[in-house]
Amino acid sequence: DAADLMNKLDELEFFFANRPVTAPEDVVTESLNEADTTEEKEASVQEVKTVEELQSAVENGGYIKLTSNIENITTAQMVTIPSGKTVFLDLNGNNITVNADFVGRPIVNEGTLTVNGNGRIDSSNGNKGYGAIANKGTLTVNSGTFAGNPQGNGACIKNFEGANLTINGGIFEKATGCLYNEGKAVINGGSFTSTSCNGCGAYSYTINNVGGDLTIYNATVSGVHGALAAAGGTTTVYSGTFETKPCEKHPDGSTAFYALYVSGNADESTCHIYGGTFKSASKVAVYVGNNTPGDGGICAEATAYLHGGTFQSGTDKVIGGDATSENPTVGSLEITGGNYTDKNGDRAEDVVNYFPSNGGYELDEHGTVIAPNVPSDPSTPTTPSNPSTGTGSSTVQQMEEREKPDPADKKAVEAYNFWKEVKAKIRSAKDGKMLKISVVQSAEYMPASVMQTLYERKNVGLTLYWNENTIVIPAGKAMPKQPMKAYWTVKKLTELY
């Protein structure tokens, strides 16, 4: 019928849009056109050497190359990329710095900005020079050095709510925090170092995710107080190094707090760790907790899932938290993998404090988690308020069997495993939850089994951040199983939602 025909046309459309690069000779013209376009871009580069020229250039958009240092920018001279403008900024080995009275950030992006080239954007000389870039649009950082004020409370880059940030490389340093994220951020590389004690009286984490969606595939992160704070929103780490170090004022490491701090504060916080190394100089490697009412804070749910990774503590415990037998609702932790050692590098006998939601674990003689403990009574039925975290319905399992990729296709396997984890999150989510997921680059489409899983969990919604698209599937609005439908393309999802 017509519906089946449309589904087949959708699949044919996807096939031709993603067919292998074995095109006939008659498409060589496209490559030549791309080369011509590159030459045109190079010919249209705007070379600038003053802040006035830089502001004029970003208002035009296009390719901009610095030909000189731009120094002593005042607060009134902050450069703003307007909404709707696309700018490619080549630092070209030059620096952008501020004067001593500067307040704010030298560059504010409200459009689309890509930063390349060796060079430096530095606000560390300003009394309140919070950081290098304020991002309110779409920002991509490929290289360069970005510095904030070591005595201020800002960050090298602040990614505002609703903004999109991708960091592929670069050096981020000096500030009490290198990244403050309220929007969507993906880190694929880079070095992040916070060297300031900030008076040694505050928790100053090098990377802070505060209510946003942060995914880290690779990064080198070190800080005096702490390395990574998941303080609201969703934080996911696949690889990287996260370490706390002593500061000059306290070489004994007494102020170096946690390599990973998971806290709900006023917003719900979920953190998934699949890999990476987390090491604390003098405290536990991971801390899960909240601001308690006694501290003047607002309690919200904080949940950490440790699927893998290496955790080394500066104490005889590796993981700590606010939860106690008297107050068991503060913080939630599940350990299903990883390696845990104490300050001496020995197997950590006492890994955690008291966490009622702990998934159970067992350590071998090297401190590595072996088979997680399984409840002895599997007969307890699951209900919508206590959803299953298993493999899903028989319908979903049948779909997954058809969707299994060729094991030799690493990209397809990565995408398959990613969507499998998404389905697990959907099944385990509480009723009324809106999941927020950053889609990995290897995923070219969404398998039909994901839509079916969401359809079966009618009280759970899903937001996908996919390239430059935001796809919101409200609770109860997932499409039912459709004949011959094997996957959903980004184009089709954006049309539907």
Backbone torsions as a table, in degrees:
resi	resn	phi	psi	omega
1	ASP	NA	-175.1	-174.7
2	ALA	-64.3	-37.7	-178.9
3	ALA	-64.0	-44.3	178.6
4	ASP	-62.1	-40.5	-180.0
5	LEU	-62.2	-41.4	179.6
6	MET	-65.3	-39.0	178.5
7	ASN	-63.0	-42.6	179.6
8	LYS	-65.9	-37.3	177.7
9	LEU	-64.8	-38.7	176.8
10	ASP	-59.5	-43.0	-178.2
11	GLU	-69.2	-38.0	176.0
12	LEU	-64.5	-38.8	178.3
13	GLU	-60.8	-43.5	179.3
14	PHE	-64.9	-41.3	-178.6
15	PHE	-60.0	-48.9	-177.0
16	PHE	-70.4	-28.3	178.3
17	ALA	-74.6	-19.6	-175.5
18	ASN	-127.9	24.6	-178.0
19	ARG	-67.2	155.0	-179.4
20	PRO	-58.2	152.5	-177.9
21	VAL	-80.9	73.7	175.0
22	THR	-131.5	43.1	-174.1
23	ALA	-70.0	152.8	177.7
24	PRO	-67.9	170.3	-173.9
25	GLU	-63.4	-20.9	-175.1
26	ASP	-71.7	-3.3	176.8
27	VAL	-99.8	3.8	179.6
28	VAL	-61.0	-28.6	179.0
29	THR	-55.8	-34.2	179.7
30	GLU	-63.0	-40.3	178.6
31	SER	-64.3	-39.1	178.6
32	LEU	-64.6	-39.3	178.8
33	ASN	-63.5	-38.6	177.6
34	GLU	-63.0	-39.8	178.9
35	ALA	-64.8	-41.6	178.6
36	ASP	-62.0	-39.7	179.9
37	THR	-62.9	-39.9	178.4
38	THR	-61.3	-42.1	178.5
39	GLU	-62.9	-39.7	178.8
40	GLU	-64.0	-39.3	178.9
41	LYS	-62.2	-44.6	-179.7
42	GLU	-63.2	-37.0	-178.9
43	ALA	-70.9	-23.5	-175.8
44	SER	-98.9	12.9	179.1
45	VAL	-63.2	133.1	175.8
46	GLN	-95.4	118.1	178.8
47	GLU	-93.6	128.5	-176.2
48	VAL	-130.6	151.3	179.7
49	LYS	-136.7	-1.5	177.8
50	THR	-131.7	163.0	-179.9
51	VAL	-67.5	-33.2	178.3
52	GLU	-65.6	-42.0	178.1
53	GLU	-66.2	-36.4	179.6
54	LEU	-65.6	-43.7	179.2
55	GLN	-63.7	-40.7	178.4
56	SER	-64.3	-38.9	-177.6
57	ALA	-68.0	-42.2	-178.5
58	VAL	-68.4	-26.8	177.1
59	GLU	-71.1	-25.9	174.3
60	ASN	-81.1	-30.5	-175.2
61	GLY	81.5	175.7	178.0
62	GLY	100.0	-158.0	-174.4
63	TYR	-91.5	127.7	-177.0
64	ILE	-127.9	132.2	178.7
65	LYS	-123.6	126.8	174.8
66	LEU	-76.0	133.2	177.5
67	THR	-111.7	1.9	-179.7
68	SER	-160.0	159.0	171.9
69	ASN	-64.2	141.8	173.3
70	ILE	-113.1	106.5	-168.9
71	GLU	-115.0	157.4	173.2
72	ASN	58.6	42.5	175.6
73	ILE	-64.5	135.8	177.0
74	THR	-91.4	168.8	179.7
75	THR	-59.2	-35.7	-178.7
76	ALA	-72.7	-11.0	-175.5
77	GLN	-105.3	14.0	178.6
78	MET	-55.0	134.2	-176.4
79	VAL	-89.5	126.1	-177.8
80	THR	-118.6	123.6	172.6
81	ILE	-84.4	116.9	-174.8
82	PRO	-68.0	155.8	174.3
83	SER	-59.9	136.9	179.7
84	GLY	91.7	-9.7	179.8
85	LYS	-99.2	142.8	176.8
86	THR	-113.2	124.0	-175.1
87	VAL	-127.3	133.6	171.6
88	PHE	-112.4	110.7	-174.4
89	LEU	-105.0	117.9	175.9
90	ASP	-101.8	111.1	179.9
91	LEU	-66.0	-28.1	172.2
92	ASN	56.0	36.2	177.6
93	GLY	78.6	8.6	-177.8
94	ASN	-108.1	166.2	-173.7
95	ASN	-118.1	148.8	170.6
96	ILE	-118.0	118.1	-176.8
97	THR	-130.0	165.4	-175.8
98	VAL	-116.1	165.6	177.1
99	ASN	-85.3	174.5	-172.1
100	ALA	-66.4	-24.7	-177.6
101	ASP	-96.5	8.9	-174.1
102	PHE	-65.4	138.6	174.8
103	VAL	-128.3	123.1	179.5
104	GLY	120.3	-150.7	178.9
105	ARG	-128.8	136.5	-173.9
106	PRO	-63.4	-27.2	179.7
107	ILE	-126.1	129.6	175.4
108	VAL	-119.2	120.5	-178.4
109	ASN	-105.2	117.8	174.5
110	GLU	-112.3	-3.1	179.9
111	GLY	-112.5	-128.2	177.6
112	THR	-124.0	118.6	-174.4
113	LEU	-128.4	133.0	172.4
114	THR	-121.6	129.0	-178.6
115	VAL	-112.5	127.1	178.9
116	ASN	-132.1	169.6	170.4
117	GLY	87.7	149.3	175.1
118	ASN	-67.1	147.5	-176.3
119	GLY	148.8	-177.3	-170.4
120	ARG	-144.2	135.3	168.9
121	ILE	-115.7	114.7	-163.4
122	ASP	-136.0	121.7	175.6
123	SER	-115.4	18.8	-174.1
124	SER	-69.8	-16.1	-179.6
125	ASN	-82.5	-16.5	-177.1
126	GLY	-77.7	146.8	178.5
127	ASN	-61.1	-36.8	177.1
128	LYS	-133.2	40.5	178.7
129	GLY	-78.1	89.5	-166.8
130	TYR	-58.6	-41.4	-176.5
131	GLY	-175.9	-168.7	-173.5
132	ALA	-86.9	-47.8	-172.9
133	ILE	-135.7	134.4	168.2
134	ALA	-103.9	118.4	-176.9
135	ASN	-106.1	119.3	176.7
136	LYS	-120.0	5.8	179.7
137	GLY	-127.1	-120.5	177.5
138	THR	-123.1	120.4	-176.0
139	LEU	-126.1	132.8	173.3
140	THR	-123.9	125.8	177.5
141	VAL	-113.4	118.3	179.3
142	ASN	-101.5	-31.6	-178.4
143	SER	-163.8	174.7	-177.8
144	GLY	113.2	172.2	177.7
145	THR	-120.3	136.8	-174.0
146	PHE	-132.4	124.9	-173.9
147	ALA	-130.5	143.4	175.7
148	GLY	-117.9	-175.6	-177.1
149	ASN	-81.4	119.7	-178.5
150	PRO	-67.2	-15.6	179.4
151	GLN	-102.8	-3.6	-178.5
152	GLY	-94.5	-176.5	-179.0
153	ASN	-110.9	14.9	-178.5
154	GLY	-91.6	-164.6	179.5
155	ALA	-140.3	156.5	177.7
156	CYS	-52.4	-45.4	176.3
157	ILE	-131.0	129.4	171.2
158	LYS	-110.0	122.5	179.6
159	ASN	-104.1	108.1	-172.5
160	PHE	-75.3	164.1	177.7
161	GLU	-58.0	132.5	-179.3
162	GLY	88.8	-8.4	-178.8
163	ALA	-92.4	163.2	-179.3
164	ASN	-124.3	130.1	-177.2
165	LEU	-131.8	133.3	172.3
166	THR	-127.4	125.9	177.5
167	ILE	-115.6	113.5	179.5
168	ASN	-99.3	-14.6	-179.2
169	GLY	178.8	-178.2	-179.5
170	GLY	118.3	171.1	179.5
171	ILE	-119.8	128.8	-178.7
172	PHE	-124.7	121.2	-168.5
173	GLU	-151.4	173.1	173.0
174	LYS	75.0	-43.9	-173.9
175	ALA	-65.4	160.7	174.9
176	THR	-63.7	-25.5	173.3
177	GLY	-141.6	143.2	-178.5
178	CYS	-92.4	-33.7	179.6
179	LEU	-138.8	130.6	174.2
180	TYR	-120.9	111.8	-171.3
181	ASN	-114.1	124.0	172.8
182	GLU	-115.6	-10.9	-176.8
183	GLY	-108.8	-137.7	177.2
184	LYS	-107.0	126.3	-178.3
185	ALA	-137.3	137.9	175.9
186	VAL	-126.8	125.9	178.8
187	ILE	-111.6	119.2	178.6
188	ASN	-105.3	-5.6	-178.9
189	GLY	173.6	179.2	179.5
190	GLY	119.0	162.1	178.7
191	SER	-116.3	127.1	-175.4
192	PHE	-124.7	117.9	-175.4
193	THR	-134.5	122.4	174.6
194	SER	-109.0	118.5	-172.1
195	THR	-109.4	-3.7	-173.4
196	SER	-94.1	140.9	172.0
197	CYS	-79.0	-19.7	-176.0
198	ASN	50.8	44.5	-178.1
199	GLY	82.5	-1.0	-179.6
200	CYS	56.3	30.7	179.2
201	GLY	-125.7	6.1	-177.1
202	ALA	-132.2	156.5	174.1
203	TYR	-85.4	103.9	-176.3
204	SER	-115.6	98.6	-176.3
205	TYR	-89.5	142.9	-176.0
206	THR	-64.3	-45.2	175.3
207	ILE	-120.5	125.8	-179.5
208	ASN	-120.9	121.3	170.6
209	ASN	-104.4	112.9	-173.4
210	VAL	-122.0	86.1	177.4
211	GLY	85.2	2.6	-178.1
212	GLY	-101.7	-164.3	178.1
213	ASP	-122.6	107.6	-174.9
214	LEU	-118.9	127.9	175.9
215	THR	-124.4	129.0	-178.9
216	ILE	-119.8	117.8	176.7
217	TYR	-95.3	-29.3	179.4
218	ASN	-167.0	132.5	177.7
219	ALA	-168.5	153.2	172.4
220	THR	-112.0	113.5	-170.6
221	VAL	-126.8	126.2	175.3
222	SER	-139.7	149.6	-179.2
223	GLY	-154.6	159.7	178.7
224	VAL	-74.2	-49.9	-179.1
225	HIS	-87.2	-48.3	-178.4
226	GLY	-164.4	159.8	-175.6
227	ALA	-94.7	-55.5	-174.0
228	LEU	-132.1	125.8	176.7
229	ALA	-115.3	119.5	172.7
230	ALA	-100.0	89.7	-169.9
231	ALA	-112.5	39.8	-179.0
232	GLY	134.8	144.6	-178.9
233	GLY	83.6	-151.7	-177.5
234	THR	-123.0	126.7	177.8
235	THR	-120.9	128.3	-179.6
236	THR	-130.5	129.0	-179.0
237	VAL	-123.5	126.4	176.7
238	TYR	-103.0	-33.0	178.9
239	SER	-162.9	167.4	-180.0
240	GLY	135.0	175.3	178.1
241	THR	-123.2	127.4	-176.0
242	PHE	-129.1	117.3	-170.1
243	GLU	-144.0	141.6	172.1
244	THR	-103.7	145.1	-177.1
245	LYS	-132.8	155.3	176.7
246	PRO	-66.8	153.0	174.5
247	CYS	-96.9	170.4	-176.8
248	GLU	-63.4	-33.6	-177.4
249	LYS	-74.9	-26.0	-177.9
250	HIS	-133.8	74.8	-176.5
251	PRO	-65.9	-12.2	178.4
252	ASP	-77.2	-4.8	178.0
253	GLY	81.3	12.9	-174.9
254	SER	-67.5	-18.7	180.0
255	THR	-104.4	0.5	179.8
256	ALA	-84.0	110.6	-173.0
257	PHE	-90.7	-120.7	-165.1
258	TYR	-102.7	141.5	174.9
259	ALA	-68.2	-33.5	176.1
260	LEU	-136.4	123.9	179.4
261	TYR	-121.1	116.9	179.8
262	VAL	-110.1	115.9	-175.7
263	SER	-140.6	135.6	177.6
264	GLY	-74.4	-32.5	-172.9
265	ASN	44.5	-126.9	-179.5
266	ALA	-90.3	-10.0	-177.5
267	ASP	-121.4	146.5	176.7
268	GLU	-62.3	139.8	-176.3
269	SER	-130.9	131.6	175.9
270	THR	-128.3	130.4	-177.6
271	CYS	-130.0	127.5	176.4
272	HIS	-116.2	124.8	177.2
273	ILE	-114.8	116.1	179.3
274	TYR	-103.3	-20.5	-179.4
275	GLY	-169.8	-178.0	-177.9
276	GLY	107.5	168.1	179.4
277	THR	-117.3	128.4	-178.3
278	PHE	-123.1	117.9	-173.6
279	LYS	-136.3	128.9	178.5
280	SER	-111.0	138.9	-177.7
281	ALA	-70.6	-37.4	-172.8
282	SER	-143.4	0.4	179.3
283	LYS	-126.3	-175.3	175.6
284	VAL	-65.5	153.9	-177.6
285	ALA	-71.7	-36.2	-178.0
286	VAL	-129.5	136.3	176.7
287	TYR	-128.6	127.6	-179.8
288	VAL	-118.1	119.8	-178.9
289	GLY	-175.5	-170.5	-177.8
290	ASN	-137.7	165.9	163.0
291	ASN	-72.6	122.4	-178.5
292	THR	-86.9	158.5	178.6
293	PRO	-55.0	-31.9	179.1
294	GLY	-66.1	-23.1	177.4
295	ASP	-91.8	5.1	-179.5
296	GLY	83.8	8.8	-178.4
297	GLY	-96.4	178.3	177.9
298	ILE	-112.8	123.0	-177.7
299	CYS	-72.3	138.8	171.9
300	ALA	-146.7	159.2	-174.8
301	GLU	-67.3	133.0	174.9
302	ALA	-126.7	122.0	-175.8
303	THR	-128.9	130.3	177.2
304	ALA	-119.9	131.5	175.1
305	TYR	-115.2	114.9	179.9
306	LEU	-102.6	95.1	-178.0
307	HIS	-86.0	-24.1	-178.3
308	GLY	-172.1	-174.5	-179.1
309	GLY	111.5	173.2	179.1
310	THR	-119.7	129.5	-175.0
311	PHE	-127.9	117.6	-179.4
312	GLN	-122.7	129.1	-172.7
313	SER	-102.2	155.3	171.4
314	GLY	-91.7	6.1	179.4
315	THR	-129.8	-170.0	177.8
316	ASP	-87.6	1.4	171.8
317	LYS	-119.0	152.0	-179.6
318	VAL	-100.2	-34.2	-176.4
319	ILE	-128.1	135.3	177.0
320	GLY	-129.0	177.7	179.7
321	GLY	-179.4	174.9	-179.6
322	ASP	-80.4	-19.3	-174.7
323	ALA	-67.2	137.4	175.2
324	THR	-136.3	172.0	178.1
325	SER	-64.2	-27.3	178.7
326	GLU	-83.7	-24.0	-177.2
327	ASN	-133.9	71.1	-170.2
328	PRO	-80.3	-3.0	-174.4
329	THR	-92.7	-2.8	-176.7
330	VAL	-92.5	103.3	179.2
331	GLY	89.3	146.3	179.4
332	SER	-141.1	137.7	-173.9
333	LEU	-138.5	137.7	173.7
334	GLU	-133.1	124.0	-179.4
335	ILE	-110.4	119.1	177.5
336	THR	-126.7	1.0	178.5
337	GLY	-173.5	175.3	178.1
338	GLY	114.8	175.3	179.0
339	ASN	-126.1	130.3	-172.2
340	TYR	-128.8	117.6	178.7
341	THR	-133.0	153.7	-176.7
342	ASP	-90.8	-166.6	-173.3
343	LYS	-63.8	-21.7	178.9
344	ASN	-94.8	2.3	-178.0
345	GLY	79.7	8.3	179.5
346	ASP	-87.8	164.1	173.3
347	ARG	-56.7	132.2	-178.3
348	ALA	-85.6	109.2	179.4
349	GLU	-70.4	-40.5	-177.8
350	ASP	-106.1	88.6	-174.1
351	VAL	-78.3	-41.8	-172.9
352	VAL	-127.5	167.0	167.5
353	ASN	-82.3	-129.1	-177.5
354	TYR	-110.1	114.8	177.1
355	PHE	-130.3	111.0	-176.4
356	PRO	-67.3	-21.8	-177.9
357	SER	-96.5	9.2	-178.8
358	ASN	-57.0	128.1	-177.2
359	GLY	-71.3	-7.1	-178.8
360	GLY	90.4	141.9	-178.9
361	TYR	-158.0	163.0	175.3
362	GLU	-141.9	132.8	-177.0
363	LEU	-103.2	141.6	172.0
364	ASP	-84.4	-172.6	-174.7
365	GLU	-67.8	-14.3	179.2
366	HIS	-98.6	2.1	-179.9
367	GLY	88.1	10.2	-178.1
368	THR	-92.0	136.5	178.9
369	VAL	-68.1	127.8	172.2
370	ILE	-104.6	-158.4	-171.5
371	ALA	-50.0	122.9	177.4
372	PRO	-62.1	150.0	177.9
373	ASN	-66.4	138.9	179.9
374	VAL	-111.9	135.4	178.6
375	PRO	-53.8	140.3	-175.1
376	SER	-75.4	-18.1	-178.0
377	ASP	-115.9	91.5	-177.5
378	PRO	-82.1	3.8	-173.4
379	SER	-83.5	-8.8	-178.9
380	THR	-62.8	120.8	-176.9
381	PRO	-70.6	150.3	175.5
382	THR	-95.5	148.4	-179.8
383	THR	-127.1	167.8	178.7
384	PRO	-56.4	-30.6	179.6
385	SER	-81.1	-11.2	177.4
386	ASN	-133.7	69.7	-169.0
387	PRO	-64.7	155.2	179.9
388	SER	-71.7	143.5	173.2
389	THR	-107.9	17.4	-177.0
390	GLY	-80.8	-146.2	-172.0
391	THR	-91.1	-0.8	177.5
392	GLY	94.2	-179.7	-177.2
393	SER	-69.5	168.7	178.3
394	SER	-63.9	-32.1	177.6
395	THR	-62.7	-46.6	179.4
396	VAL	-63.6	-42.2	-179.4
397	GLN	-62.3	-38.7	177.8
398	GLN	-65.3	-40.9	177.3
399	MET	-62.2	-45.7	-178.1
400	GLU	-61.4	-36.6	179.3
401	GLU	-61.1	-39.1	178.5
402	ARG	-74.4	-23.7	-175.0
403	GLU	-88.4	-8.7	-175.8
404	LYS	-57.0	130.7	-177.0
405	PRO	-85.4	170.3	172.5
406	ASP	-67.4	123.0	-178.2
407	PRO	-56.5	-23.5	-179.9
408	ALA	-78.5	-16.5	-179.8
409	ASP	-89.4	91.5	-173.6
410	LYS	-61.8	-38.2	179.8
411	LYS	-63.7	-43.9	179.8
412	ALA	-67.2	-37.4	178.8
413	VAL	-64.8	-41.8	178.6
414	GLU	-61.4	-44.7	179.6
415	ALA	-64.2	-42.0	179.9
416	TYR	-60.3	-45.2	-180.0
417	ASN	-66.9	-36.3	177.9
418	PHE	-61.8	-50.3	-179.0
419	TRP	-65.5	-30.5	176.9
420	LYS	-63.0	-40.1	177.6
421	GLU	-67.9	-37.3	177.3
422	VAL	-60.8	-43.6	179.2
423	LYS	-63.5	-36.9	177.5
424	ALA	-64.1	-38.7	178.1
425	LYS	-65.7	-40.6	179.5
426	ILE	-61.9	-44.3	-177.9
427	ARG	-67.0	-33.0	-175.6
428	SER	-91.4	-7.3	-176.7
429	ALA	-69.2	149.4	177.0
430	LYS	-76.3	154.4	176.8
431	ASP	-57.3	137.3	-179.5
432	GLY	88.0	-3.3	-177.6
433	LYS	-77.6	137.7	170.2
434	MET	-108.2	105.2	179.8
435	LEU	-74.6	142.4	177.4
436	LYS	-120.6	119.4	-172.0
437	ILE	-127.4	130.8	170.2
438	SER	-91.3	119.6	-175.7
439	VAL	-78.8	132.2	-178.3
440	VAL	-68.8	156.4	-176.1
441	GLN	-64.9	-26.6	-177.3
442	SER	-74.2	-13.5	-177.5
443	ALA	-85.8	112.5	-179.6
444	GLU	-94.1	-17.7	178.8
445	TYR	-158.4	168.6	179.4
446	MET	-103.4	122.2	179.1
447	PRO	-60.2	150.1	179.9
448	ALA	-61.8	-27.3	-179.5
449	SER	-64.4	-27.1	177.5
450	VAL	-69.1	-46.9	177.9
451	MET	-61.0	-39.5	179.6
452	GLN	-65.6	-40.9	177.7
453	THR	-60.6	-43.1	178.7
454	LEU	-68.0	-36.2	178.0
455	TYR	-62.6	-38.3	-179.8
456	GLU	-73.6	-28.6	175.6
457	ARG	-97.1	77.8	-169.5
458	LYS	-67.8	-15.1	-179.0
459	ASN	-101.9	15.5	179.3
460	VAL	-122.7	134.9	177.0
461	GLY	-106.2	167.4	-177.1
462	LEU	-142.1	126.8	172.8
463	THR	-112.0	124.1	179.9
464	LEU	-109.2	124.1	171.7
465	TYR	-97.6	104.9	-168.5
466	TRP	-126.0	106.1	-172.3
467	ASN	55.1	-117.0	178.9
468	GLU	-102.1	12.5	-177.8
469	ASN	-103.5	143.5	171.3
470	THR	-117.6	115.1	-175.7
471	ILE	-112.7	117.4	-177.3
472	VAL	-110.8	114.8	176.5
473	ILE	-106.0	100.4	-177.1
474	PRO	-64.1	159.0	176.7
475	ALA	-57.5	133.7	178.8
476	GLY	81.9	2.1	-176.4
477	LYS	-111.5	7.8	177.6
478	ALA	-67.9	148.0	-179.2
479	MET	-76.7	139.6	176.6
480	PRO	-71.6	166.5	179.5
481	LYS	-56.9	132.8	-178.7
482	GLN	-120.0	136.9	-179.6
483	PRO	-58.0	135.5	174.9
484	MET	70.4	4.7	-179.1
485	LYS	-91.3	110.2	-176.9
486	ALA	-97.1	-23.4	-177.2
487	TYR	-161.3	167.1	178.8
488	TRP	-120.0	123.6	178.3
489	THR	-80.2	160.0	176.9
490	VAL	-59.0	-42.6	-179.7
491	LYS	-57.8	-46.7	-178.7
492	LYS	-66.8	-39.6	179.8
493	LEU	-65.4	-40.6	179.2
494	THR	-68.1	-29.9	176.0
495	GLU	-69.3	-37.4	-177.5
496	LEU	-79.3	-34.5	-173.0
497	TYR	-126.1	NA	NA
